[in-house]
Amino acid sequence: MARRTPILLACTAVAALALTGCGSSSDDSAGGGSSAKKVTLTFWGTYGNGGNSAQTDALEKTVIPAFEKANPGITIKYVDMPYDSLLQKLTTGAAAGQLPDLVRADIGWVPKFGALKVFAPLDQEMSGFQKLADDTYPGSLATNRFGDHYYGLPLDTNTRVMISNPDALKKAGIAQPPATFSDLKADAPKLAAHKISVYADSGLQGWNVYPWIWSAGGSVTNPDQTKATGYLNSPQSVAGVQMLVNLYKQGAIPNLIIGNKGAVQTSDGLPKATYATILDGPWMADIWKGQYADFKPVYSPVPAGPGGSVSVVGGEDIAMTTASKDHAAAEKFIAFTQTADYQIAMAKTGQMSVVKSLDPQESAAVPAFAPFIKQLATAKPRPSVPQAPAIDTALQDELTKAFEGKESVQDALDKAAAAIDPLLTQAD
């Protein structure tokens, strides 16, 4: 989720923004008054974050040229920047009136910039929006909604599934990863006998605990995302968290989950068989490819509880800014991002597709995505509100007390829900 940055601090960054190029530019001199109008759209994104040249190469050498060939007269100027810098540049650009036409935005940023009227409401302004929206995963689409409108379309996505170490399970005589809450609880003492934690995670924010709450049949807010009390602290939600707390008190979950930075990280603990299972995303295969080349993890759905097997949505959305001077051209590029030419090309670089009808093509192109594609069918978004980071902080703070035994899970979720209620309706 996004780091908060005050909107008004930024005019000093205007010069820097100008250097990167902002907004569309038009040139209709070539046609002598004919229809040969040329448009250059600026597109800010983070595909190269962390030195990922594979994604920027695919975008700049394959995807964008394909769009420009199909749409003569429209040029896409892609500006890549570090992930942590993009939010600040959007914030400073909004204050200075210097924004690009298009943004690849973290799903947690869209409500904030929609509320600030930096991003345009695509459901009102983009022709064909609904048809495109209907072919995306519901959980991914929901990340674009704030209030009554959608301020973007899903661009790429991911989710968490259960990843297991089969060798760790085998030591305890367990043949299959836990498929249900009951399996997880039954496996814990068998693994503990071999000094293996049944499950590990590295936090207590929404990304970490919502899958357990939803799979237990609980919820985070009401459908309108205006109230957490009565939902986050419902009996079902409490039961999902209580199961984790009980396992923690048994010693079956390490204190990495409450923030012990000295604990073994999940990326090391799973391949070393210190942990039997974790929840994580499709990027873990690349992380293990180097240091743990012989590790053969097993991917399976989040263990099912009374509410089924439900995980959490991550990823990025594409948005058009209200500063764009050529919405028609920008809409054409947004529509192009939902095609196989864009989605499958980027999937081959590690970005999961958001378009449901492309699932067979994606599975054929990247077989490793198959378990994540299956999980996405039921995955849900975190609250799509501007104050999402503050919600995560409230949740982490209160649940840590429950894991430490300082208060009951019910009390912790009562207090978290009370703290979150006003955040849900706070625009910024």
PyMOL commands that set and color helices and strands:
alter all, ss='L'
color gray80, all
select helices_A, chain A and resi 7-9+11-20+53-70+83-96+110-115+122-125+129-134+138-142+166-171+181-192+206-215+235-249+255-258+266-269+284-291+327-336+340-347+356-365+367-376+388-403+409-424
alter helices_A, ss='H'
color red, helices_A
select strands_A, chain A and resi 25-27+38-45+74-80+102-106+145-146+149-150+153-159+161-164+277-280+298-300+313-320
alter strands_A, ss='S'
color yellow, strands_A
deselect
rebuild
show_as cartoon
